[in-house]
């Protein structure tokens, strides 16, 4: 199996057209970095019916509590084994290299080991109140088309380190990276259903996002996107009193005071704005 296989990944199984509840059309995604010769990949575009298969992904992760930190650490060593495929994807979507975000997994894996409960004060001196922290199980990530490996790794590694499952809906423009990372999760030894990927077309994205947010098993969403989209997602999760973490985009205005060094400010602003070919 290649890192660049297409389709919807549930329980580490690619759902082709033969396994669907209805016919699914191919979504073509182009390679923006290659101008002289255009390359295209065909990705299976899913619909709302594919969510029927996601609840089965709830089983299998709780029994790995003693080893999940080791799996997360090993997960971040896997990209080096597929350097050639990742190099192709890096060139295709102008994404930061996996070495730049390699420390994310080791960081969250170390923090997860130090998540302990707490002892609270009780009105009864003969009793102790213990507060334990437990995983909320199923989570959803809605990611943008830039900083692909960093954004997905930040969201997924934190969920995996504490024993949660994650279903990622990547951007229709750049779904290959997410499929590759999900495949690497299977190679690292994660149980089936830990990392699911739901690819879809641009026109189906709003409907898929709504169904994902309203799904009864999903307890939390992590979104990276525009302020307008974040307001919609926050409203959907507020209806079920679910948790949501929003990373909002915008024009990133810069305030320069009168006593600042204008030359230094301009150079730093340009470095920020053009970071990773302007994806910042």
N, C-alpha and C positions, 0 to 999 in steps of 0.2 A: 504494500500500500504506500502510495506517495504522499508527501505532505500537501500536494496540490490537488488531491481528489476533491470532487465537487459534491454538493448535496447537503442535506440536512442531517446533522449528526445527533442521534439520540441513543443513549446507552452504547456509545462507541460503534454504532451501526449507521452507515450511510443509507438514508431512505431514498431510494430511487423511485422512478415513476411506477414501477411494478408494485411497490410496497405502500403506495399512497391510497388515501380514501377517494381521491379524485385526481384528475390529470393535473400535472404541474408543468408549467412551461419554463424553458431555460432563460435565465437572465444573463445577458452579456455584459461583462465588466471589462473596461479597457485599461491599458497601462499608461498612465499620464506621463511617466518619466521618459519613455522611449518615443521620440518624435519622428525619427527617420523611418523606422519600421514599426508599425502598430501591432501590438500583440493583444489578443483577446482570450478571455477564459469564459466558458459557459458554466454558470452556477445554477443549481436547482432553486427556483423561487418558490417558497412555501406559502401556504395560506393558513387560514384559521383552523382548518381541519387537522393540521399537524400537531396542534396543542393537545389533542386527545391522547397522544402517546407520551406526553411529558410527565403526567402523574406517576407512571411506573418508575420514574427515576428517583423516587423518594427512598427506596430501600437500598441497603448495602453499605452505607458510609458510617453508621453509628458504631459498628464493631471494630472500626479502624482507629479508635481514639488513641491507642497506645503508639501507633506508628504513623499517624497522619503528618506529624511534623517532619519526620524523616522523608516521607513521600514528597512533601512540598519542597524541601531542600533538593531532593534528587530531580524533581521536575525542572528546576532551573539549570540543571546541568545538561539536560537533553538537547537544547538547541545546538550545542557544539557538535553533536553527533550528526546533525543534518545541516552542516554549514553551507553546503552547495545550494540546497533548496532555499534556505533562508536568505542567501545572497541574492538569489533571483527575486524573491519577494521584496527584499529591501530595495533593490534597484527599481522594482516595478512601482512601488507606492511611495518611495522616498521616505520611508519610516526610519526612525532612529534604530541603531543596531541593538541586538539583544544584550550585548556586553554593557551597554549604557544603563540598562535596567536590571542587570543580573542581581544586584544587591537587594532588590525589592523582595524577592522570595525569601532570602536568608533573613532579612529584617523581620518580616511578618512571622516567619516560622519561629524565630527566637522570642518574639513578643507573645505568641500564642502559648508558649510554655509557661509564661509568667502571668497568665490571666487566672487569677484566683478569686474565690469568693471573699466575702467580708463579714465581720461580726458587728452587728448593730446594737445600739443601746436599747434595753428593754425596760418597760415600766415596772416589770416584776423582777426584783433582784435575784430571784432564784431561777431565772430562765435566761437563755441566750438566744438571740435572733441571728440566724445564719442566712446570708444571701448568696446564692450560687448563680453563676453565669453559665448558661447553656446555649448551644447553637439554635438559631431560629429556623434551621433546615433549608428550605427552598428559597433561593434568591434569584433576581433577574438583573441583568446588566444591559443597558442600551448605550451603545458606544458610537462615537463619531468616526469620521473617515480619516482623521489625522492622528499621529502618535499612536499607531495601532497597537504595537506590542507593549508599549508602556501602559496604555490605558487598560487594556485587557488584563495584563499581568497584575496591575495594582488592585483591580477589582476581584479577579479570580483568586489570586494567591491569598488575600485576606479571608475570603470565604472558605477556601479549602483548609487553611491553617486552623480554623476553629471548628471545622466539621460540618460546614454548610455545603449544599449543592448550588450550582449556578447554571442558569440558562442564559446564553448571550445572544442577543440579536445584533449582529454587526451591521455596519453601514452597507447599503446595497452597492456602493461604489468600490468598497474594499473588504470583501468577505474572506479572502484567501488566508490572511494571517490568522484569523480566528479559528478557521478550520484546522490549520496547521498546529496551533497551540493546543486545540482539543485533542488532536491525534497524539501529540506528545504526552498529554496527560495519561492516555491509555498506555503508552510505552513506559511511563514512569511507575506504573502499578496502581493508579487510581482505580477504584471500583467502578463498574459500569453505572452510568447515570450521574456521575459527579459533575461532569462538564458536558453540557449540551449546547449545540449551536443551531439556531434557527435562521437560515438565510431567506431572504424575500426580496421582492422587487420594490422599486421606489414607490409605486402607486399603492402597494399593499402594506407599506410600512406603518401608516397611521392605524389601520385596522388591527394589525398584528400587535402593535404596542399597546393598544387599548385592551385587547384580550389578555395579553400577558399581565398587565397591571391588575386586571380584575380576576385573574385566575385564583381560585380559593386556596391553592397550595402555596402560592407565592407570598412570602412574608416581608420582603424588602426589595427595593429597586435601587440600583446605582446608575445614574445617568450622567453622561458627558455630552452636552449639546447646547443649543441656544436657550436664551432666557424664555422665549415664547414657548418652546416645547416643554421646558421644565415646569412652567406654570400649569400646563395641561396634565403632565404626569403627576405633579404634586396634588392636583385636584382629584385625580382618579384614586390615588392612594389614601387621600384624606377621607374618602367615602368609607373605606374599610379600616380606618385608623391603623394603617400599615406604616412601616418605617421607610424613609426614602433619603438618599444622599445625592445631592445635585451638585454637579460641577458645571457652572454656567459660563457660557461664552459671551463675548461682547467686543466692543471696539478697543478695549484696554487703554483707556486714556491715561496720560502721564501728566502730572502736575509738577512744573518746574518753578521754584521760587526765585525771587529777585536776587538773592544772595548766592545762588547756585552757579557753578562753573558751566556756562552754556556749552562750550566745546565738549567737555566731558559728558554732559548730559546727552548731547546729540549722539555721540559715539556709542553710549550705552543703550540708548533707545533704539538705534539702528541694529545693534547686535541682538537686542531682544526681539524686535519686530521681524528680523530676517532669520531668526533661529530655525534651523532645519528647513531651509528654503521657504521661509515665511509661514510655516505651519503653526507657529506660536500664536 
